[in-house]
């Protein structure tokens, strides 16, 4: 799974056990680990300024409607980073639980990746996955 892919995950399981259809953005991949972040179109916690909001209480990257493949203005949430087993992800793709919805343009992806690296919530391992994707 390449960085920049936008996935629609049917019945995504949240940390509280609830499920909902959710868009995810792939930030990187190393070996059998795919690093992804979830998105939201519910902006009550976020600013409406396009781009990086990593220094905010709720770190995010704001994508205005029409700036990419999302149907609405969307915040890429940078407070939770999901390390997904690549084999499980591909299994979910073939079984129809996950769909490739679109892809971010290379420049937009790079801006998002650098923004994610600036989040206080990113682990060293997650940051290293992004670094590999960026060629560091």
Secondary structure, 3 states (H helix, E strand, C coil): CCCCEEEEEEEEECCCCCEEEEEEEEEEEECCEEEEEEEECCCCCCCCCCEECCCCCCCEEEECCCCCCCCCCEEEECCCCEEEEHHHHHHHHHCCCEEEEEECCHHHHHHHHHHHHCCCCCCHHHHHHHHHHHCC
